[in-house]
Structures are given as structure tokens and as C-alpha cells.
Amino acid sequence: MNAESDERPAAAAAGDSTETEPPLGSRAPHFIKRSRPLHVSWQVGVFIVGLAVVAAGIVMLPLPGPGWLVIFGGMAIWATEFVWAQLVLRWTKRKVTEAAQRALDPKVRRRNIILTTIGLVIIAVLVGVYVWKFGMELPWKVRD
């Protein structure tokens, strides 16, 4: 066996999914790719639509709305045409998958449950102290 065949099974076992991912590059229809001016116009249009969606997502971050979801939607629009956006989405997908796998680890789940419980107990104690000291009045009506 040569060195290449030794490395490939190890990479496949480590979760390398490059074989199933589509190739990088434009996904514009063939008749658009044939004409350079038409393809550049197509790219400008895709960029403007993607930019509008990403900008809407950025506006939604501090406001009510699914900001991050909209931003990733804009990135997906860009990824139909631009290699850099395809690479960003692949990296993001890989990181999200790794985080999901770590979150499913029983030790990590146990730690998260313990930390959440401690946080809730601290909040309950603080609310109890506030109610004991000031009663059921809202903070902006407290006179002391």
C-alpha cells in the first residue's frame, strides 16, 4: 500500500466529507455561464440580493427576528455563485456539526445541566431576597 491509500481511510474515519460535497464554483445555468457579460450581470445580481438579505439579518440581530438565520440565508445565496461563500458555509457547517457532537457527550450534558441548575438557584435566591426586602413592587416604583 502506498502513503495515499493509508491516509484516506483515516481521513474518512475522522469525518472528512469532501467526497459528498458538491464542487466549488458557480451554479448558474449553463446558458448564463456561456456569455461573459451575462455571467457578470448574474453575479452582480446574486451579490446584491445576498447583500440585501445579509443586511436584513444584521438589522434583525438587535431587533426581534431570526437574525443569524437570515444572515446564513444570505450567505447561502452568495454560495450559489461565489467560492469564498461556499468555503465559509462549509467551515460553518463543520463547526456546527462538531459542536453538536460535543454537546451530545454525556459529560458535557451533565456539566451543562449542573451549571444551569446552579444559575437558576442563584436567580431564585436573588428574586427571593428582592421580594423579601421590597415586596412585589416593580424596581422603578421602589422608594427605599
Beta strands, then each sheet from edge to edge (+ up, - down):
end
